[in-house]
Amino acid sequence: MRNTLKTREDRRKMVLTVVFAVICIIYVLPILIVLINSFKSNAAVNTETFALPNEDTFMGLQNYIKGMTFGSYPFIKAVFYSLFITIVSSALILLCTSMAAWYVARVGSLFSKIVYYLCVFSMVVPFQMVMFTLSRTANKLHLDTPWTIPVVYLGFGAGLAVFMFAGFVKSIPLEIEEAAAIDGCGPLRTFFLVVLPMMKPTFISVGVLEIMWVWNDFLLPFLVLDINDYRTIPIVVQYLKGSYGQVDMGATMALILLSIIPVIIFYLCCQKHIIKGVAAGAVKG
Amino acid sequence: MKQIKRKRDAAALNSRLIRRPIQRMVWLFLLPTFAAFCIGFLYPFLQGVFLSFCKFKVISQWDWVWFGNYIKAFSDSSFLHAFWFTALFAFVSVLFINTLAFAVAYALTQGIKGSNLFRTVFFMPNLIGGIVLGYIWSMIFDGILVKYNTSVVLNSKFGFWGLIILICWQQVGYMMIIYIAGLQAVPEDMLEAARIDGATRWQTLWKVTIPNMMSSFTICIFLTLTNGFKLFDQNLALTAGRPFLQQADGSVIKTTEMLALNIYNSFYSSSGNNRGTAQAKAVLFFVLVAAIGLIQLRSTRKKEVQQ
């Protein structure tokens, strides 16, 4: 009796595994199709999307070469700007908002309370609400280059980050910081040597969310940056496809693949942290 | 009495040890973030609210028109169409994403082989940006539909369901992660008690597991609902509002245009003549998103308390 139950359970699990293996293959299929099509000629992408390239339609690396310089904008420049903006913005957000959140959580003054509630409020405001005025303000203050746009990201992204950090700081016992203070640490040393190391899990959560947001963001850099000089990857892809008329689908697919590869490498490297960070971040939010 | 005194002593000690020194360094700890926050959010937000009551083309030249922009926004048939389209989309996407994500999460916590690999795969599309996603799927949909001599931009039904498929592909993995965390937090002894009492798998799921993870449902429904209403990149990349429908009065309705895209179009097309109306639409959009978020959070939180 026990034995049959167990085998039935095992069989159920086997079936589930097979079903999920099939679903997973279907799940990655869109990316494989992009890979296949990035080697095909333009006409073949539109008519025989799902066929493997044959002798007539195989283009070799030509699509990639074409895509790299499409629209007289070198793709490598866009990669550099995307990387720079993402890294600097995320680092700036993590550093500044964690400090601000510590201040807000530990100093119960009226000002800090106002800042905290403004941050919470800003989380429910969609970007379209401030889209126009924000891009004009950024232009006026010359924040419209990749070197200065992190300030805009810090401003618009502060809400969620401060909220998450402050939530965490409130959960750590005050005694640890008191002990540090009694031992003669000033606020700076207390923060960087005592509080910051304890914040590590929240750091990862916030970091993952900010990196995913900034790297993939299209509208903010599109409206704020001077598009003739500075483009990020999503902007290049949008220009490539959005220009009606002769869209070279093969080259577009090559570029799309190139833009996905860094993301997938990043994901496979820190997969564990990303998934943990998302789960932890959601529970607190 | 003694206790109160001790408490006050502790507070005084606190403020001397922790509060005061931090407060003295406000310029370092709080001001950089606050300044950026003012530039990146507060000032644009207030200016946006102000300008929604004005007729303007550039920010420096405005005429106060009271509620004129709001009246215009409500009488704009494309805006109303975008509202209903978005509401329907958000509703359907919440339903599909959460059902699928919970089903997958439940199956993957049954201890089957390869769960970790499956989880990794399902989460992956989340890291791809909306614009790129939109173009990947527009190629796939057109590749299928070209066999029937049509395209995803020629029929608003295709556009709608295309967006639903796309958004499911992107977000099921994310919500699955949250549901898995919720499922793993269900107390093991409760499940065991149910098993000993002879509850079937189905009964255990409905009576024990789900009531114990209502907070996961709250957060997932909140996220999918607001994401659905705020969707922009995917909409722009997949259909950009096509197919367009010419109205009898000469105006054009973009049949698959959602609210965010509608606002964007009224800001940046037609030579900026309707920017006041666009800003009023944006304020309405903000009120809508905020209200939905609050109502939804409150109503599901109530259910959490009850059990």
Interface residues (C-beta under 8 A of the other chain):
Chain A: K13 L16 T17 F20 A21 I23 C24 Y27 V28 P30 I31 I33 V34 N37 V45 N46 T47 E48 T49 F50 C96 T97 M99 A100 W102 Y103 V104 R106 V107 G108 S109 S112 V115 L118 C119 S122 V124 V125 P126 F127 Q128 M129 V130 M131 F132 T133 L134 R136 T137 A138 L141 L143 V151 V152 Y153 L154 G155 F156 G157 A158 G159 V162 L174 E177 E178 A181 I182 G186 P187 L188 F191 M212 W215 N216 D217 F218 L219 I233 P234 V237 Q238 K241 G242 M249 T252 M253 I256 S259 I260 V263 I264 F266 Y267 Q271 I274 I275 V278 A279 A280 A282 V283 G285
Chain B: L13 N14 L17 I18 R19 P21 I22 Q23 R24 M25 V26 L28 F29 L30 P32 T33 F34 A36 F37 C38 I39 G40 F41 L42 Y43 P44 F45 Q47 G48 L51 I59 A107 L108 Q110 G111 I112 K113 G114 L117 F118 R119 T120 V121 F122 F123 M124 P125 N126 L127 I128 G129 G130 I131 V132 Y135 I136 W137 M139 I140 D142 G143 I144 V146 W169 Y174 I177 I178 I180 A181 S215 I219 C220 L223 T226 F229 K230 F232 D233 L236 A237 A240 L259 A260 I263 Y264 F267 R275 A278 Q279 A282 V283 F285 F286 V289 A290 G293 L294
